Amino acid sequence: MKSTFTLFSLIFLMSNISLGAHSNINPLPTDSSSSIIDRTAALYLVEEGKKAFNEGRTRDALRRFREAYVRDKYSYRAAYWIGEAHYNLDNYGYALKYAKIAESLSEATDGDVFYLIGKAYHRQNYLDSARWNYELAEIQLSTAKKNAYNLKQNLDEIDYAIKHKDAENKFDRILLNDNVNSGYDDYSTVLSDDGKELFYVSRRPDTKGGNLNPGDQRYFEDIYLSKWDDEIGDWGTPSNDLKRLNSEGFDAISHLSPDGNTAYLTVNTSILDVKKKTRSSDICVSERTKEDRWSTPRPIKNKSINTSFFDGAPTLTADGNTMYFVSDRDGKKSKSDIYVVYKDGRSWGEAKKLPMTVNTTGNETTPFITPDNRYLFFSSDSRKGFGGYDVYVTENIGDTWTDPVNLGPNFNTVNNDIFFKYYPKFKQAMISTYRLQGNKASMDVFKILIDGWEIP
């Protein structure tokens, strides 16, 4: 049972797999000048850090690993785990730096370090260096670890990315302005039917309640609204002062009805000390009144939609009678899957998992259905792609879904590409992906000008 998942955290839960099995660490270099007391203290701090890391408290873990490294600058363990923590915090440059330090400190570097170096290069689009280190890891890692890391898929992603890197870039990919992209994580855009309102999700310091997620020490999710400013020809100053639309928990919007008056959200208030709270992340509905006020989001009362597991990222057809969403309820067979549910009169029927044509044993997430229920776009980390999550599309033909197609390098990168939205009326799509800035990265929103694009 998962009570604190958010729309954002679910996406990366399985991507950043637990690394508690990294126990076969090589001995320290024989020329280490650290005292026995410092070495012992460093080992203890690393073990404390690993415990925090495997519990999802990455920031706490990083502090312990840093303390260990201060006590013993020759500690292979400390340097390696600093790198792992940075990787899980999306600080890919720092992850590479400390992984290379760990490599230099070990007389016989094991496959875990090479794998971390390969991942860090991969996320920064250094494909040849990534492949070299993945191959070194493949030689040294046990079969069990190679399978746990899904190393074969990593190598396949490198080959796929190299094969397609010279493909023609037909469309402009434009970073939305600083009103939308804040330097914090910004994602999950929803454009109103008239193109004048842009709702999206952000994790900024002014989030309602100012709460921090215990694991990554990032702010809770809030919904923001930016309106189109004709004078500047761009999106205006955003606001999360949307009254009851935001709670002090995690709030994420993913669908707006064509008339702009019904919003579908993913809400998680399970960790708050309030009377009425969600069981986990639940799909909720809010209505906009004539006074331009939003009602308190209410969970959909349907046991096949909202469960004790993560349920979220709803997307609906134009008539509002078909809804697709994500859930991780079927954890024994897969990680997260896309479900569909149809309205039966005024109530929703029983939600069904889409067939394995669409879903895999890995993660499928952030679906977007076209208004006519013909094309389903979604992100997956378990198909042929460039790395991380890529966006795919499948067509609904007579209630049968075609094999999903990767949208290619105009839309996908070597990092996570998620929350794809298609707006043919405005000849654009929107997507959220990681943008590298120095040694760090943050999730940002891009629009892609797609005049003349044909859905593959």
Phi, psi and omega per residue, in radians:
M1 nan 2.394 -3.043
K2 -2.180 1.972 -2.995
S3 -1.825 -0.177 -3.054
T4 -2.125 0.282 3.134
F5 -1.217 2.590 3.032
T6 -2.090 2.962 3.098
L7 -1.008 -0.680 -3.107
F8 -1.336 -0.788 -3.026
S9 -1.203 -0.542 3.132
L10 -1.055 -0.646 -3.067
I11 -1.051 -0.626 -3.041
F12 -1.861 0.044 -3.131
L13 -1.026 -0.845 -3.086
M14 -1.542 -0.303 3.110
S15 -1.207 -0.697 3.130
N16 -1.744 1.396 -2.997
I17 -1.226 2.702 -3.134
S18 -1.120 2.446 -3.033
L19 -2.038 0.483 -3.101
G20 -1.162 -0.276 -3.117
A21 -1.351 -0.062 -3.098
H22 -1.351 1.249 -3.090
S23 -1.909 -0.235 -3.131
N24 -1.523 1.272 -3.058
I25 -1.640 2.401 -3.119
N26 -1.226 2.742 -3.139
P27 -1.179 2.820 3.109
L28 -1.218 2.694 3.069
P29 -1.017 2.503 -3.088
T30 -1.178 -0.316 -3.115
D31 -1.632 0.196 3.139
S32 -1.056 2.315 -3.140
S33 -1.723 0.063 3.108
S34 -1.185 2.506 3.135
S35 -1.264 2.812 3.110
I36 -1.066 -0.654 3.127
I37 -1.100 -0.790 3.135
D38 -1.137 -0.697 3.127
R39 -1.101 -0.776 -3.141
T40 -1.096 -0.760 3.120
A41 -1.096 -0.708 -3.141
A42 -1.116 -0.740 3.112
L43 -1.061 -0.733 3.126
Y44 -1.108 -0.776 -3.135
L45 -1.128 -0.667 3.095
V46 -1.095 -0.755 3.127
E47 -1.114 -0.685 3.055
E48 -1.076 -0.738 3.134
G49 -1.115 -0.719 3.134
K50 -1.104 -0.661 3.101
K51 -1.087 -0.810 3.114
A52 -1.110 -0.711 -3.131
F53 -1.047 -0.812 -3.098
N54 -1.282 -0.244 3.035
E55 -1.606 0.015 3.116
G56 1.539 0.098 3.136
R57 -1.638 1.241 -2.968
T58 -1.140 -0.712 3.135
R59 -1.115 -0.757 3.097
D60 -1.084 -0.714 3.122
A61 -1.077 -0.777 -3.129
L62 -1.043 -0.697 3.108
R63 -1.074 -0.719 3.121
R64 -1.155 -0.756 -3.139
F65 -1.103 -0.675 3.106
R66 -1.137 -0.717 3.100
E67 -1.073 -0.684 3.113
A68 -1.118 -0.709 -3.116
Y69 -1.188 -0.591 3.066
V70 -1.131 -0.695 -3.138
R71 -1.241 -0.556 -3.084
D72 -2.534 1.671 -3.110
K73 -1.164 -0.214 3.135
Y74 -1.735 0.153 -3.081
S75 -1.351 1.880 3.034
Y76 -1.000 -0.753 -3.111
R77 -1.033 -0.863 -3.068
A78 -1.072 -0.814 -3.119
A79 -1.099 -0.762 -3.137
Y80 -1.060 -0.816 -3.075
W81 -1.280 -0.498 2.981
I82 -1.042 -0.761 3.108
G83 -1.078 -0.758 3.126
E84 -1.089 -0.747 3.139
A85 -1.113 -0.758 3.116
H86 -1.091 -0.686 3.126
Y87 -1.066 -0.742 -3.136
N88 -1.220 -0.326 3.070
L89 -1.688 0.181 3.087
D90 1.229 0.338 3.085
N91 -1.660 1.302 -2.930
Y92 -1.209 -0.573 3.088
G93 -1.129 -0.767 3.104
Y94 -1.199 -0.611 3.089
A95 -1.044 -0.776 3.128
L96 -1.133 -0.749 -3.127
K97 -0.982 -0.879 -3.062
Y98 -1.351 -0.488 3.037
A99 -1.146 -0.671 3.098
K100 -1.192 -0.628 3.060
I101 -1.095 -0.780 3.113
A102 -1.041 -0.711 3.111
E103 -1.064 -0.725 -3.103
S104 -1.238 -0.415 -3.090
L105 -1.509 -0.257 -3.065
S106 -1.789 2.380 3.106
E107 -1.339 -0.437 3.141
A108 -2.463 1.337 -3.048
T109 -1.003 2.348 3.138
D110 -1.579 3.079 -3.026
G111 -1.160 -0.424 -3.135
D112 -1.064 -0.715 -3.140
V113 -1.179 -0.781 3.113
F114 -1.055 -0.655 3.131
Y115 -1.154 -0.729 3.102
L116 -1.122 -0.736 3.094
I117 -1.073 -0.753 3.119
G118 -1.065 -0.761 3.119
K119 -1.083 -0.777 -3.094
A120 -1.140 -0.698 3.059
Y121 -1.138 -0.731 -3.112
H122 -1.022 -0.835 -3.116
R123 -1.122 -0.394 3.137
Q124 -1.747 0.146 3.027
N125 1.233 0.424 2.995
Y126 -1.620 1.448 -2.894
L127 -1.210 -0.747 -3.123
D128 -1.132 -0.747 3.113
S129 -1.148 -0.653 3.103
A130 -1.096 -0.807 -3.116
R131 -1.109 -0.728 -3.137
W132 -0.987 -0.809 -3.098
N133 -1.317 -0.593 3.021
Y134 -1.058 -0.708 -3.133
E135 -1.185 -0.645 3.051
L136 -1.121 -0.704 3.100
A137 -1.114 -0.680 -3.126
E138 -1.067 -0.626 3.137
I139 -1.195 -0.686 -2.962
Q140 -1.678 -0.452 -3.084
L141 -1.320 2.621 3.037
S142 -1.209 2.812 3.113
T143 -1.037 -0.683 -3.136
A144 -1.084 -0.763 -3.136
K145 -1.228 -0.667 3.099
K146 -1.052 -0.696 3.104
N147 -1.218 -0.704 -3.141
A148 -1.110 -0.699 3.130
Y149 -1.386 -0.238 -3.048
N150 1.030 0.814 -3.044
L151 -1.088 -0.630 3.117
K152 -1.030 -0.707 3.121
Q153 -1.135 -0.676 3.091
N154 -1.026 -0.778 3.122
L155 -1.151 -0.692 3.089
D156 -1.092 -0.659 3.115
E157 -1.123 -0.701 3.098
I158 -1.078 -0.823 3.125
D159 -1.052 -0.736 -3.135
Y160 -1.115 -0.767 -3.119
A161 -1.161 -0.726 3.120
I162 -1.131 -0.711 -3.134
K163 -1.073 -0.614 -3.028
H164 -1.833 0.056 -3.023
K165 -1.189 -0.429 -3.132
D166 -1.685 0.159 3.121
A167 -1.113 2.585 -3.100
E168 -1.099 2.270 3.078
N169 -1.583 1.724 -3.002
K170 -1.446 -0.394 -2.968
F171 -2.188 2.549 3.096
D172 -1.339 2.346 3.098
R173 -1.943 1.980 -2.968
I174 -2.049 2.208 3.067
L175 -1.268 2.215 3.098
L176 -1.133 2.764 -2.966
N177 -1.174 3.066 -3.050
D178 -1.200 -0.245 3.034
N179 -1.193 -0.604 3.138
V180 -1.557 -0.884 -3.126
N181 -1.600 2.040 -2.919
S182 -1.818 -0.177 -2.960
G183 1.701 -0.339 2.957
Y184 -1.635 -3.058 3.139
D185 -1.369 2.161 -3.141
D186 -2.227 2.309 -3.008
Y187 -2.937 3.131 3.048
S188 0.996 1.077 3.119
T189 -1.323 2.568 3.037
V190 -2.380 2.018 -3.093
L191 -1.694 2.318 3.116
S192 -1.179 2.821 -3.046
D193 -1.113 -0.486 3.108
D194 -1.599 -0.008 3.097
G195 1.283 0.233 -3.070
K196 -1.732 -0.306 -3.124
E197 -2.146 2.350 3.087
L198 -2.146 1.909 3.020
F199 -1.615 2.543 3.066
Y200 -2.801 3.051 -3.084
V201 -1.965 2.443 3.096
S202 -2.534 2.753 3.123
R203 -2.098 1.329 -3.024
R204 -1.883 2.879 -3.134
P205 -1.067 -0.460 -3.108
D206 -1.554 0.281 3.075
T207 -0.967 2.513 -3.085
K208 -1.034 2.125 -3.095
G209 1.646 -0.397 3.101
G210 1.108 0.453 -3.065
N211 -1.397 2.587 3.101
L212 -1.930 2.418 3.052
N213 -1.200 2.208 -3.068
P214 -1.010 -0.573 -3.056
G215 -1.259 -1.102 -3.054
D216 -1.734 0.009 3.124
Q217 1.012 0.558 3.006
R218 -1.751 2.690 -3.096
Y219 -1.183 2.702 3.077
F220 -1.087 2.816 3.117
E221 -1.328 2.411 2.963
D222 -2.299 2.725 3.049
I223 -1.605 2.332 3.107
Y224 -2.069 2.669 3.093
L225 -2.223 2.196 3.031
S226 -2.101 2.367 -3.133
K227 -1.862 2.571 -3.132
W228 -1.184 2.274 -3.127
D229 -1.870 1.882 -3.101
D230 -1.115 -0.520 -3.100
E231 -1.164 -0.728 -3.137
I232 -1.679 -0.164 -3.131
G233 1.122 0.645 -3.095
D234 -2.784 3.126 -3.132
W235 -1.321 2.359 -3.091
G236 -1.459 -3.061 -3.117
T237 -1.065 2.220 -3.089
P238 -1.445 2.872 3.075
S239 -2.511 2.462 2.983
N240 -1.863 0.200 3.082
D241 -1.431 1.198 -3.087
L242 -1.868 0.453 3.085
K243 0.961 -2.087 -2.984
R244 -1.344 -0.128 3.139
L245 -1.142 -0.578 3.080
N246 -1.809 2.440 3.029
S247 -1.880 -3.014 3.036
E248 -1.543 0.076 3.080
G249 -1.715 -2.545 3.122
F250 -1.698 2.189 -3.105
D251 -2.288 2.176 -3.111
A252 -2.437 2.253 3.103
I253 -1.675 2.528 3.075
S254 -2.445 -0.123 3.122
H255 -2.669 2.481 3.062
L256 -2.281 2.298 -3.140
S257 -1.104 2.737 -3.112
P258 -0.964 -0.577 3.124
D259 -1.440 -0.055 3.077
G260 1.358 0.177 -3.015
N261 -1.900 -0.058 3.107
T262 -2.269 2.147 3.140
A263 -1.958 2.405 3.051
Y264 -1.897 2.257 -2.982
L265 -2.232 2.868 2.878
T266 -1.953 2.088 -3.051
V267 -2.187 2.384 3.055
N268 -2.340 1.879 3.072
T269 -2.054 0.319 -3.011
S270 -1.130 -0.434 -3.095
I271 -1.658 0.008 -3.134
L272 -1.491 2.683 3.088
D273 -1.590 1.248 -3.138
V274 -2.292 2.797 -3.093
K275 -1.193 -0.888 -3.132
K276 -1.772 2.031 -3.113
K277 -2.446 2.769 3.088
T278 -1.308 2.737 3.085
R279 -1.307 -0.595 3.115
S280 -2.690 -2.440 2.971
S281 -1.499 2.078 -3.058
D282 -2.070 2.676 3.051
I283 -1.468 2.186 -3.061
C284 -2.220 2.827 -3.127
V285 -2.212 2.426 3.067
S286 -2.307 2.497 -3.128
E287 -1.956 2.473 3.077
R288 -1.681 2.301 -3.110
T289 -1.550 3.043 3.096
K290 -1.113 -0.414 3.116
E291 -1.499 0.201 3.128
D292 1.091 0.664 3.066
R293 -2.015 2.562 -3.129
W294 -1.734 2.440 3.079
S295 -1.320 2.797 3.067
T296 -1.082 2.180 -3.135
P297 -0.996 2.334 -3.138
R298 -2.056 2.312 3.108
P299 -1.091 2.485 3.058
I300 -1.186 2.207 -3.105
K301 -1.499 1.487 3.126
N302 -2.746 2.016 -3.032
K303 -1.184 -0.293 3.099
S304 -1.570 -0.122 3.076
I305 -1.758 -1.044 3.120
N306 -1.741 2.093 -3.119
T307 -2.131 -2.942 3.076
S308 -1.434 -0.036 3.109
F309 -1.733 -3.078 3.068
F310 -1.227 2.233 3.019
D311 -2.389 2.149 -3.069
G312 -3.020 -2.929 3.124
A313 0.982 0.849 -3.125
P314 -1.216 2.539 3.031
T315 -2.477 2.399 -3.006
L316 -2.208 2.740 3.012
T317 -1.290 2.948 -3.060
A318 -1.071 -0.613 -3.119
D319 -1.402 -0.097 3.101
G320 1.300 0.212 -3.048
N321 -1.776 -0.108 3.112
T322 -2.289 2.242 -3.123
M323 -2.242 2.363 3.019
Y324 -1.953 2.540 3.126
F325 -2.707 3.058 -3.085
V326 -1.954 2.466 3.037
S327 -2.582 2.616 3.058
D328 -1.924 0.460 -3.056
R329 -1.185 -0.434 -3.063
D330 -1.704 0.912 -2.983
G331 -1.133 -0.365 -3.141
K332 -1.287 -0.435 -3.082
K333 -1.872 -0.437 -3.073
S334 -2.756 3.087 -3.086
K335 -1.643 -1.015 2.990
S336 -2.547 2.530 -3.006
D337 -2.349 2.867 3.065
I338 -1.722 2.331 3.135
Y339 -2.058 2.777 3.070
V340 -2.264 2.539 3.096
V341 -2.525 2.504 -3.089
Y342 -2.007 2.587 3.089
K343 -1.356 2.353 3.075
D344 -2.000 1.595 -2.998
G345 1.302 -2.120 3.133
R346 -1.698 -0.079 -3.092
S347 -2.003 2.756 3.088
W348 -1.466 2.523 3.096
G349 -1.432 -2.611 -3.113
E350 -1.641 2.223 3.140
A351 -1.241 2.427 3.135
K352 -2.193 2.491 3.080
K353 -1.285 2.333 3.091
L354 -1.130 2.704 -3.073
P355 -1.128 2.906 -3.113
M356 -1.226 -0.068 2.934
T357 -1.058 -0.671 -3.135
V358 -1.657 -0.928 -3.116
N359 -1.421 2.766 3.061
T360 -2.269 -3.025 3.043
T361 -1.405 -0.091 3.115
G362 -1.659 -2.405 -3.075
N363 -1.934 2.145 2.906
E364 -1.993 2.395 -3.020
T365 -2.731 3.068 3.124
T366 0.685 1.108 3.115
P367 -1.267 2.690 2.985
F368 -2.464 2.068 3.137
I369 -1.737 2.397 3.065
T370 -1.205 2.690 -3.037
P371 -0.941 -0.532 -3.093
D372 -1.571 0.105 3.114
N373 1.183 0.393 -3.093
R374 -1.604 -0.803 -3.068
Y375 -2.013 2.330 3.070
L376 -2.004 2.048 3.031
F377 -1.700 2.510 3.110
F378 -2.799 2.919 3.089
S379 -1.929 2.548 -3.132
S380 -2.527 2.589 3.076
D381 -1.912 0.244 -2.992
S382 -2.242 0.377 3.109
R383 -2.191 3.032 3.101
K384 -1.052 2.178 -3.091
G385 -2.908 -2.966 -3.034
F386 -1.554 -0.331 -3.099
G387 2.398 2.557 -3.087
G388 1.125 -2.466 3.077
Y389 -1.633 2.287 2.997
D390 -1.976 2.799 3.110
V391 -1.657 2.366 -3.139
Y392 -2.237 2.850 3.074
V393 -2.356 2.470 3.059
T394 -2.295 2.571 -3.091
E395 -1.864 2.415 3.111
N396 -1.586 1.862 -3.136
I397 -2.079 1.859 -3.136
G398 1.023 0.724 -3.133
D399 1.152 0.314 3.026
T400 -2.073 2.320 -3.096
W401 -1.639 2.322 3.105
T402 -1.302 2.867 3.081
D403 -1.078 2.245 -3.109
P404 -1.066 2.520 -3.126
V405 -2.035 2.318 3.059
N406 -1.187 2.319 -3.100
L407 -1.253 -0.199 3.022
G408 1.542 -3.119 -2.986
P409 -1.216 -0.236 3.043
N410 -1.208 -0.366 -3.073
F411 -2.099 -0.566 -3.016
N412 -1.873 2.605 3.120
T413 -2.190 -3.028 3.091
V414 -1.403 -0.080 3.106
N415 -1.830 -3.012 -3.124
N416 -1.291 2.157 3.111
D417 -2.059 1.972 -2.952
I418 -2.485 3.048 3.101
F419 0.959 0.779 3.110
F420 -1.254 2.329 3.061
K421 -2.295 2.408 -3.054
Y422 -2.016 2.123 -3.110
Y423 -2.201 1.367 -3.103
P424 -1.055 -0.502 3.117
K425 -1.015 -0.601 -3.129
F426 -1.846 0.133 3.119
K427 0.950 0.770 3.136
Q428 -2.658 2.782 2.978
A429 -2.180 2.785 3.036
M430 -2.190 2.546 -3.090
I431 -2.605 2.641 3.075
S432 -1.976 2.307 -3.119
T433 -2.640 2.896 3.118
Y434 -1.350 2.356 3.046
R435 -1.984 2.136 -3.132
L436 -1.359 2.280 3.071
Q437 -2.355 1.718 -3.056
G438 1.171 -2.251 -3.114
N439 -1.544 -0.032 -3.075
K440 -2.069 3.012 3.084
A441 -2.551 2.646 3.050
S442 -2.435 2.722 3.126
M443 -1.375 2.159 -3.111
D444 -2.241 2.873 -3.099
V445 -1.828 2.293 3.086
F446 -2.125 2.611 2.916
K447 -1.943 2.543 -3.126
I448 -2.101 2.119 -3.129
L449 -1.406 2.028 -2.929
I450 -2.127 0.583 3.092
D451 -1.022 2.150 -3.139
G452 1.581 0.011 -3.121
W453 -1.284 2.387 3.031
E454 -1.957 2.239 -3.135
I455 -1.085 2.226 -3.089
P456 -1.204 nan nan
